[in-house]
Each structure stands twice: as C-alpha cells, then as structure tokens.
Amino acid sequence: MRKEILQLYKKYHSGKENAITRHEFIEKHSWILPGRGDLGLWFMTDREFRNIYSQLPIVTCDKGGFYPIRKEEILEYRDYLRKKAIPLFERWNRVRAAHPDLVGNEKQLELFEVGESHDR
C-alpha cells in the first residue's frame, strides 16, 4: 500500500503548490487504491493512513503534505520541523528540571547526545 500511496503523491502532489491534507487525500484517492471493501476498494481510516504516511518521504507544510521536488522545499521542511522540535525539547528540559528526583540517571533520559549532529 505504501508504494501505491507514494505513487499518488508523486503523480498528483509533487511540489508545495500541490500539497494536500490527509483527509483530502483519503477522500480524493482512497477509491483508487486496491482494497478490502465490498467493491474491492480501500476504505482507509485516518489512523491507517497516518501509519503508512509516516513511512513515506513526504514533507508537510501549513497546506498539507507533498512530495518534494525542489531543494527549497526540503530546507523549508527542515525549518518547519525545527520550529516544532525546539519548543518540545525546551518543554522536556522544564519537566526534567522540575523533577530531578525522578530523573535519576540523567544520561539515560537525554533525548539527544550533546554535540550530536542531526543534520545528516
């Protein structure tokens, strides 16, 4: 199923200008996918789609997901993820600082190694 969904993204949703939300994608494309329904159609739930989607090389923006075709789209996606990740990391640090008795072996609870590069 991953292969078929990726093909649909590449064909119809390449480039940021063709981004689509998950719900729109399911509504628009799920009838095309081979499936398990009475008519041989795939009746896909949002959860099923998210599980597949999370394994695809699809990027997101404020308009939805799309298959990237330009370097700028990849760089924008990286920045989009950083904006989400940094506040989450700061939140973790607040919780960790507020509960030092529960942290115990702090090295074991580190989300990222200090100095570790994630720009691979």
Buried (B, 14 or more C-beta within 10 A) or exposed (E): BEEEBBEBBBEBBBEBEBBBEBEBBBEBBBBBBEBEEEEEBBBBEEEBBEEBBEEBEBBBBEEBBBBBBEEEBEEBBEEBEEEEEEEEEEEEEEEBEEEEEEBEEEEEEEEEEEEEEEEE
